[in-house]
Amino acid sequence: MLYAFGFERIGVVVSDLYFVNPRPAQGQEGAERGVRLEVRVLERQPLKGSIYSAQPIVVDRPIWRVDLLEAVDSPPGSLDRAHHHPAFDGWEPGARHFVPELSAAPVEWLAERLADLDGVLVQAGVAPDVAGPGDAAALRHAVPEIVDVLRRLLARVAAGELGRPDDDRELVSARIGWL
C-alpha cells in the first residue's frame, strides 16, 4: 500500500515493505518487514491535454529515508532493524544509520525529523532551494496526518496483513512494496 503527501516541491511517501535476505553479509540475515517513509522531490509535468486534463506528477529523487523494519522472525512490533538513511547518492541510499532514539521511540523520532525539513535537507546535503518556500510549514502542519498513516501501516504489518509476500512460494531474493 502506498500513501503520498504532496506539498509544493517536496513530498512524503509511505509504504509497507518486505525484503528477503536484504543484507546477508552485514549481520542482518533473514527477511525483513515493516514500513518505509521517504522524503522525495516532487515535480509537476506539463499538461498532456486541455486545462481539464489530469495533472502529470513525478515522485522523483529521494532525499531522506526511514525504515521502520523488523526481522520477520522477531516479535511483531519489535522494529529491531529500524534505521534511517540521512543521505542518498542519486537513487542509492547511504549506509544504514541505527540511532538509539529511533529504536526507543520510532514514531516520535520520525515526527520530530519531519517537522524540521530544513534540518533534513542539511543532513542530506541537499540545497535548501530544492524545497519550495512553503514546503517546511506545510510538511510540519501535515506531520500528525503522516504519523497517523504510519501507525496504521505499522499495525497492519504487525497483524500480518501487509509487509509480506503475496503467496507462499519460496523466495530467494525479493523486495515487495512500492518503496
N, C-alpha and C positions, 0 to 999 in steps of 0.2 A: 504494500500500500504506500502511496506517495502523497505527501502534502507539500504544497508550495505556498510561501508567503512572499509576495512581491511588493517592493517599495519603489523608489524612483529608479535607481540603478543597481540596487543590491537586493538580493533575495535570500530566503532561507528555505531549504528543502529538507524534509524529514521522511525517513522510510525505515521499515523493518528490513532486516538483513540476516542472511545465513551464509556462512563460509564453511567449506570443507577443508580442513587442514591448511589454514592460511599462512602460517609461519612455522613450518616443520623444523627448520634449522635454528630457531630462535627460542627454544624452550617453551613454546606455546602450541604444542601439538594438539591436534584434535579439532573437531568442528566448533564453531562459534555461532552464537545467535544474539540478536539484540536490535538496537535502534541506532541509526546513523543520522547525524544532522550536519549539514554543510551550509556555510555562507558562500554564496555564489554571486557572480556578476550577472545582471540581467540586461538584456538588450532587446529593444523593440525593433522589429524589421519593418521595411516599407510595406504598406498595404498591398495585397495581391488582387485587389478588386476595387469596388466602389468604397465610398466613405463608410458604408454599412457592412462591409466585409469583416470577417473575423480578423483580429489583430495578430499577426505572427509574432511570437515571443520566443526568444532564445534564452534558455537557462544555461549560461555559459560558464566560463572559467571558475574553478573552485579557488577560494581564498583561505578557508579555515574549516577544519572538520573535528567533530567529536564523535567517538564511537562508544556507545554505552553497550558493551558486549560482555558476554559471559561464555565460558566453556559449556558446551551442550551437556556434558556430564556433571556440571555443577548444579547446586540447587537453584531453581528458578528465582530470579530476582537478585542473585548474588553479585552480578556485574563485576565479576572477578577479573575481567580483562578490559575494564573501562579505561580509555585513554583519549588523548587528542593529538591532532597534527597541527601545530601552530602555523605551519607554512607549507606551501606547495612549490614545486619546481615545474611550472607549466601545469600539466594534469596529474603529475605524480606527487603523492603526499610525501612530506618529510618523515623522519623517524617517528615511531610511536613515543609519546611522552606520557608517562604514568605519574600522576600528581596525587599526593595523599588526599587533598581536599576534594578532588574529583571522585575518588573512591569512597570517601566518607559521606559526601552529600552531593551526588552527581547532578541532580536536577537543579539544586540551588546554585552550584558552581557554574553550571551552564547558563542559568538565567543571569547571573552576575556578568558573565562574559558578553552575552548578547546585549545587555544593557550598556555596554561600553564598546560600541562599534569602532570608535577611533583607536582604542587600545588594541582591538583585534587586528585592525589594519596595520598598525605599527609593528606588532609582533609578527605578522605575516610578511612584513617587508613590502607592503603594497602602498602605493602613493595614495594619499588621502582623497585626491580628486577622482579616484575610481568610484567613490560613493557620491551620490547626489547631495545637494545641500540639505535636504530634509530627511535623508535616509536614517541618520543616527536617531533622531527624535521619533520617527515613525517606527523603527525597529524597537526602540525602548518601550514605546506605547503598546506594541504587539507582543511583548515578552510573555505576559500572562496567558494569552491565547496559544502561543507556541508551546509553552510549558504544559498547558492542558493537553494538547495533541501528543506531546512527548510522553506524558504519563499514561494516556490511553493506549498508545502503541506499546509501551513497556508492559502494561498489564496484559495486553493481548499476546505478547511474546511469552510472558511468564505462564499464561494459561495454555500455551501450546497452539494457539490459533494462527499466529504469524511468526515470521523468523524461522521457518522450517522448510524442508523440501516439499514439493507438491505431491510426491508419491513415495513409495517405499523402495524404489530401486537403489542399489548401492552406488554411491557417488565417490569417485576418486578425487576429483577436483571440481569445485563448483562455487559460484558466487550467485546467490539468489536474492534478488531485491532490486529496486530501482537505482540505488546509490551504491 
